Amino acid sequence: HPNNTSIYTCLRSGLLSLSVVQMALYETIKNLLPSVPSGLIGHSAGEVLSGYADGCLNAEQVILIQDACARAMLATKKSQGGMTA
């Protein structure tokens, strides 16, 4: 429901939390595997994390980008935050 602000707050904190967990998982896997992938692909939040895994973005940049995306999703009037990537 659009008037329930806790739902929208959860979207932002959820996206940021997911990003931190994904970066940590990537670092863990990277340290366990003897080789790295030759290519990466992602969609929406995944493309930002692909940039991190590829070395194009650092952790701070990932958080700033994901925060901006979450704020944009929350600010949209058309889809109430859904699939605005």
Helices and strands as residue ranges (DSSP letters): H 5-32, H 45-53, H 59-75
